[in-house]
Amino acid sequence: MKGVVASQEVSLGPIDANIFWESLAPSANGEHVAYVAKRQSKWTVVVDGQAGKTFDAIGKGRFLFSPGCPIFSPDGQRVGYAACRCQRWLVVVDGQEGKMYDRVWEHDPVFSSDGQHVAYRAWRGNKQLIVVDEQEDRQFDWTGALRFSSDSKHMAYVAQRGNKQLVILDGREGKEYDHIKENSLVFSRDSERIAYAARRGRKQLVIVDGQENGEFKLVLEDSPRFSPDSKWIAFEARRGNKQFVIVDGIEYKKYDALRRRSHFFGIRMGASDKRESYEDVGTTLTFSPNGQRIAYVACHDNKEMVVVDKQEGSGFVRIMEDTLVFSLDSRRVAYVAWRGGSNSS
């Protein structure tokens, strides 16, 4: 007997005639819908057909003077948005207005995974501060994106004081650096560990659970990353003109490159002069589902190969991006590669 896919249509309420369509936001659980609607010269957020209070502005959209989108918590039970009234900004969560500030980051608030906590960035004068569950933290010259751990018990962000940057974890200040890569800040899956990449002078390093790991010419983007079981951490770095993977402080073999850089365009200026530009396609560093194995693409002598647990595979003209994958039981590895005439995997 063939399988049958059943579906059921559920109405989430009527749509306001004055809806700003780009603001339409369904909850992740599919049980609620919210959007921004126009009320003469004002804006309001409508949740499941019920309109809230009106404001001069709601968040910030893609276009000038367009509103932003309401933000649902991951469990779909709460909704929040930034709003402006009389040139002062506030955050509204579940219809309750927060404190007024000179400005609120228009794309906040941020909810924890369980929906129990909410945080946002606000300005008082020329200083930024973090507000968590309507409790103000200290002020900084700048603050980065807010990140909750997956168990919702921890929150971290990058902040700047003067010309130094630091990570704030659960209100505790980390060590100061000249620069911290905001997008590198990551929690482990079990929420017990944290890591990020930073720069001190002309050297870059990775900080794991507060401990510094090496000094490098460059820590590559999309690094570091934890294994699924949270026991291991890996990142990609460059020293001199070679790139390599570091797993729990152990440096693996060095290669010409660790990620394919696709040719973007070329201009021939003369008989022997060629100018080229390249586009970085991102990391290929991949942990197995059980966290015990690691694979990545390396480049040597103009050939690309997959390295699995330090063992090099065959060389190819090109290994296609986003195809390197482990089987669910972590025993096998697959990818798509190009020898020059046809695809092979």
C-alpha positions as CSV (number, residue, x, y, z in Angstrom):
1,M,0.0,0.0,0.0
2,K,1.4,3.4,-1.0
3,G,1.9,6.0,1.7
4,V,-0.6,8.9,1.8
5,V,0.3,12.4,3.0
6,A,-2.6,14.0,4.9
7,S,-2.9,17.7,5.4
8,Q,-5.3,19.9,7.3
9,E,-6.0,23.6,6.7
10,V,-6.2,25.7,9.8
11,S,-7.3,29.3,9.8
12,L,-5.1,31.7,11.8
13,G,-7.5,34.6,11.6
14,P,-8.5,37.3,9.1
15,I,-5.9,39.5,7.4
16,D,-6.1,43.2,7.9
17,A,-6.8,45.2,4.7
18,N,-3.9,47.5,5.6
19,I,-1.3,44.8,6.1
20,F,2.3,45.5,5.2
21,W,2.8,42.2,3.4
22,E,6.6,41.9,3.9
23,S,6.1,42.0,7.7
24,L,4.0,38.8,7.7
25,A,5.6,36.4,10.2
26,P,4.2,32.9,11.2
27,S,5.4,31.3,14.4
28,A,7.7,28.3,14.1
29,N,5.1,25.9,15.5
30,G,2.6,27.1,12.8
31,E,0.0,28.1,15.4
32,H,0.2,31.9,15.2
33,V,0.7,34.6,12.7
34,A,1.7,38.3,13.2
35,Y,2.2,41.2,10.9
36,V,2.4,45.0,10.8
37,A,-0.6,47.1,9.6
38,K,-1.1,50.7,8.8
39,R,-3.5,52.9,11.0
40,Q,-3.7,56.3,9.2
41,S,-0.2,57.7,10.0
42,K,0.6,55.1,12.6
43,W,1.6,51.4,12.7
44,T,0.3,48.5,14.8
45,V,1.2,44.8,15.2
46,V,-1.6,42.3,14.6
47,V,-1.3,38.9,16.3
48,D,-3.8,36.3,15.4
49,G,-6.2,39.0,14.3
50,Q,-5.9,41.1,17.4
51,A,-4.3,44.6,16.9
52,G,-2.0,46.1,19.5
53,K,-1.3,49.7,20.3
54,T,-0.2,52.1,17.6
55,F,3.3,53.5,17.2
56,D,5.1,56.0,15.0
57,A,7.4,53.1,13.7
58,I,7.7,49.4,14.1
59,G,11.3,48.1,13.8
60,K,13.0,48.6,10.5
61,G,12.4,46.9,7.2
62,R,14.4,46.5,4.0
63,F,13.2,49.8,2.6
64,L,13.4,53.3,3.8
65,F,10.6,54.1,6.3
66,S,9.2,50.5,5.9
67,P,8.4,48.6,9.1
68,G,10.2,45.5,10.4
69,C,8.7,42.1,11.2
70,P,7.4,40.9,14.6
71,I,9.6,38.3,16.2
72,F,8.2,35.1,17.6
73,S,10.0,33.1,20.3
74,P,11.4,29.7,19.1
75,D,8.5,27.9,20.8
76,G,6.0,30.2,19.1
77,Q,4.3,31.2,22.4
78,R,5.6,34.8,22.6
79,V,6.0,37.7,20.2
80,G,8.0,40.9,20.4
81,Y,9.1,43.9,18.4
82,A,10.9,47.3,18.6
83,A,8.6,50.3,18.4
84,C,9.0,54.1,18.3
85,R,6.8,56.7,20.0
86,C,7.6,60.4,20.0
87,Q,11.2,59.8,18.9
88,R,11.8,57.4,21.8
89,W,12.2,53.6,21.4
90,L,11.0,50.7,23.4
91,V,10.5,46.9,23.1
92,V,7.0,45.4,23.3
93,V,6.8,41.7,24.3
94,D,3.4,40.0,24.5
95,G,1.7,43.4,24.5
96,Q,3.7,44.7,27.4
97,E,5.8,47.8,26.9
98,G,9.4,48.0,28.2
99,K,11.4,51.0,29.2
100,M,11.9,54.0,26.8
101,Y,15.4,54.6,25.3
102,D,17.0,56.9,22.9
103,R,17.1,54.0,20.5
104,V,16.6,50.3,20.4
105,W,18.2,47.9,17.9
106,E,15.4,47.6,15.3
107,H,15.9,43.9,14.6
108,D,15.7,42.9,18.3
109,P,14.4,41.4,20.6
110,V,16.1,38.0,20.9
111,F,14.4,35.1,22.7
112,S,16.0,32.2,24.4
113,S,15.3,28.7,23.0
114,D,12.7,28.0,25.6
115,G,11.1,31.4,25.2
116,Q,11.5,32.2,28.9
117,H,14.0,35.0,28.4
118,V,14.2,38.0,26.1
119,A,17.0,40.4,25.5
120,Y,17.7,43.4,23.3
121,R,20.2,46.2,22.7
122,A,19.4,49.8,23.6
123,W,21.1,53.2,23.5
124,R,21.2,55.8,26.2
125,G,23.0,58.8,24.8
126,N,26.0,57.5,22.9
127,K,26.3,54.4,25.0
128,Q,24.8,51.0,24.4
129,L,23.5,48.6,27.0
130,I,22.0,45.2,27.1
131,V,18.5,44.6,28.6
132,V,17.7,41.1,29.7
133,D,14.2,40.4,31.0
134,E,13.9,44.2,31.4
135,Q,16.9,44.3,33.7
136,E,19.7,46.6,32.4
137,D,23.3,45.4,32.2
138,R,26.3,47.8,32.1
139,Q,27.0,50.3,29.4
140,F,29.5,50.0,26.5
141,D,30.6,52.0,23.5
142,W,29.3,49.2,21.2
143,T,27.7,45.7,21.6
144,G,27.3,42.9,19.1
145,A,24.5,40.4,18.4
146,L,23.1,38.6,21.4
147,R,23.4,34.8,21.7
148,F,21.6,32.4,24.0
149,S,22.9,28.9,24.6
150,S,20.6,26.1,23.4
151,D,19.6,25.2,27.0
152,S,18.6,28.9,27.5
153,K,20.7,29.2,30.7
154,H,23.5,31.3,29.3
155,M,23.8,34.4,27.2
156,A,26.9,36.0,25.5
157,Y,27.8,38.9,23.3
158,V,30.8,40.9,22.1
159,A,31.2,44.4,23.6
160,Q,33.6,47.3,23.1
161,R,35.0,49.7,25.7
162,G,37.3,52.3,24.3
163,N,39.5,50.7,21.7
164,K,39.3,47.2,23.2
165,Q,36.7,44.4,22.7
166,L,35.7,41.6,25.1
167,V,33.1,38.9,25.5
168,I,30.4,39.1,28.2
169,L,29.2,35.7,29.3
170,D,26.3,35.7,31.8
171,G,27.3,39.2,32.9
172,R,31.0,38.3,33.5
173,E,33.7,40.1,31.5
174,G,36.3,38.1,29.5
175,K,39.8,39.2,28.6
176,E,40.2,42.3,26.4
177,Y,41.5,42.1,22.8
178,D,42.1,44.5,20.0
179,H,39.3,42.9,18.0
180,I,36.9,39.9,18.4
181,K,35.2,38.3,15.3
182,E,31.6,38.8,16.3
183,N,30.3,35.9,14.1
184,S,32.8,33.5,15.6
185,L,31.2,33.5,19.0
186,V,29.6,30.0,19.5
187,F,28.3,27.8,22.3
188,S,28.7,24.1,22.3
189,R,25.6,21.9,21.7
190,D,25.5,21.0,25.4
191,S,25.7,24.7,26.3
192,E,28.6,24.1,28.7
193,R,31.4,25.5,26.5
194,I,32.0,28.7,24.5
195,A,34.6,29.8,22.0
196,Y,35.5,32.7,19.7
197,A,38.3,34.1,17.6
198,A,40.2,37.3,18.5
199,R,43.1,39.5,17.5
200,R,45.9,40.8,19.6
201,G,48.2,43.1,17.7
202,R,48.9,41.4,14.3
203,K,48.2,37.9,15.6
204,Q,44.9,36.0,15.8
205,L,44.0,33.4,18.3
206,V,41.0,31.3,19.4
207,I,39.7,31.4,23.0
208,V,38.0,28.3,24.3
209,D,36.4,28.3,27.7
210,G,38.5,31.3,28.6
211,Q,41.8,29.7,27.5
212,E,43.9,31.1,24.6
213,N,44.8,28.6,21.8
214,G,47.9,29.5,19.8
215,E,48.8,32.6,17.7
216,F,48.3,32.6,14.0
217,K,48.5,35.0,11.1
218,L,44.8,34.4,10.4
219,V,42.0,32.4,11.9
220,L,39.7,31.6,8.9
221,E,36.0,32.6,8.9
222,D,33.4,30.2,10.2
223,S,35.9,29.1,12.9
224,P,35.8,27.8,15.5
225,R,33.2,25.0,15.7
226,F,32.3,22.4,18.3
227,S,31.7,18.7,17.6
228,P,28.1,17.5,18.0
229,D,29.0,15.7,21.3
230,S,30.6,19.0,22.5
231,K,33.9,17.2,23.4
232,W,36.0,18.5,20.6
233,I,36.7,21.9,19.0
234,A,38.2,22.6,15.6
235,F,39.2,25.6,13.6
236,E,41.1,26.6,10.5
237,A,44.1,28.9,10.6
238,R,47.0,30.2,8.5
239,R,50.6,30.5,9.4
240,G,52.9,31.9,6.8
241,N,51.5,30.9,3.4
242,K,50.0,27.6,4.6
243,Q,46.6,26.7,6.1
244,F,45.8,23.9,8.5
245,V,43.2,22.5,10.9
246,I,43.6,22.6,14.6
247,V,41.6,20.0,16.7
248,D,41.8,20.5,20.5
249,G,45.1,22.3,20.2
250,I,46.7,19.7,17.9
251,E,47.8,21.1,14.5
252,Y,47.1,18.9,11.5
253,K,49.0,18.8,8.2
254,K,49.6,22.1,6.4
255,Y,48.2,22.7,2.9
256,D,48.2,25.4,0.3
257,A,44.6,26.1,1.2
258,L,41.7,24.5,3.2
259,R,38.8,25.8,1.3
260,R,38.2,26.2,-2.4
261,R,38.3,29.8,-3.7
262,S,36.2,29.9,-6.8
263,H,37.4,31.9,-9.8
264,F,35.4,35.1,-10.1
265,F,36.8,36.8,-13.1
266,G,40.0,37.3,-15.0
267,I,41.4,40.1,-17.2
268,R,44.3,39.6,-19.5
269,M,46.3,42.8,-19.5
270,G,49.0,41.6,-22.0
271,A,50.7,38.5,-23.3
272,S,51.8,37.3,-19.9
273,D,49.8,39.5,-17.6
274,K,46.6,38.1,-16.0
275,R,44.7,39.7,-13.2
276,E,42.3,37.5,-11.2
277,S,39.8,37.9,-8.4
278,Y,38.5,35.1,-6.2
279,E,35.4,34.5,-4.0
280,D,35.7,32.6,-0.7
281,V,33.0,29.9,-0.6
282,G,33.4,29.2,3.1
283,T,34.6,26.4,5.3
284,T,34.2,22.7,4.6
285,L,35.1,21.6,8.1
286,T,32.6,18.8,9.0
287,F,32.2,16.7,12.1
288,S,30.6,13.2,12.0
289,P,27.2,12.9,13.8
290,N,28.8,11.1,16.7
291,G,31.5,13.7,17.0
292,Q,34.4,11.2,16.7
293,R,35.5,12.0,13.2
294,I,36.3,15.1,11.1
295,A,36.6,15.8,7.4
296,Y,37.5,18.8,5.3
297,V,38.6,19.8,1.8
298,A,42.3,20.7,1.3
299,C,44.2,22.0,-1.7
300,H,47.6,21.0,-2.9
301,D,49.4,21.4,-6.2
302,N,46.2,22.8,-7.8
303,K,44.2,19.7,-6.8
304,E,41.5,19.4,-4.2
305,M,41.1,16.4,-1.9
306,V,39.0,15.4,1.1
307,V,40.9,14.7,4.2
308,V,39.1,12.3,6.7
309,D,40.8,11.7,10.1
310,K,44.1,12.9,8.6
311,Q,43.8,10.4,5.7
312,E,44.0,12.1,2.3
313,G,41.6,11.1,-0.5
314,S,42.2,11.3,-4.2
315,G,42.9,14.6,-5.9
316,F,40.3,16.2,-8.1
317,V,40.0,19.4,-10.2
318,R,37.1,20.5,-8.0
319,I,35.1,19.2,-5.0
320,M,31.7,20.8,-5.1
321,E,30.8,23.0,-2.1
322,D,28.2,21.9,0.4
323,T,28.4,18.2,-0.7
324,L,30.8,16.8,2.0
325,V,28.7,14.7,4.4
326,F,29.0,11.8,6.8
327,S,26.4,9.0,7.0
328,L,24.1,9.0,10.0
329,D,26.1,6.1,11.6
330,S,29.3,8.2,11.1
331,R,31.0,5.3,9.3
332,R,31.1,6.6,5.7
333,V,31.8,9.9,3.9
334,A,30.4,11.1,0.6
335,Y,30.9,14.1,-1.6
336,V,30.6,15.2,-5.2
337,A,33.8,15.8,-7.2
338,W,34.9,16.8,-10.7
339,R,37.8,15.1,-12.4
340,G,37.6,17.4,-15.4
341,G,35.2,15.5,-17.7
342,S,32.3,14.3,-15.6
343,N,31.0,14.4,-12.0
344,S,31.9,11.6,-9.6
345,S,31.0,10.9,-6.0
